[in-house]
């Protein structure tokens, strides 16, 4: 059964910083499609986009402590991670 809990942005960030797996699932469920779209716009390759999306969520999990809400919204921070990862992937090919 899926967790029906919804999070405010602040609650989500705090839960992620506490390494809450349900919060991470919520993050993925609610943001993966948008972040995949950003990656696809740059790469134009489904297979590569899936790999980069996985890398992006690993980075988000590992670097959530670096997120500063005073500098912008959580989605903007994640968008930048996704965009930069996709650009880096184009340089590797």
Helices and strands as residue ranges (DSSP letters): H 9-17, H 21-43, H 46-63, G 64-66, G 69-71, H 74-92
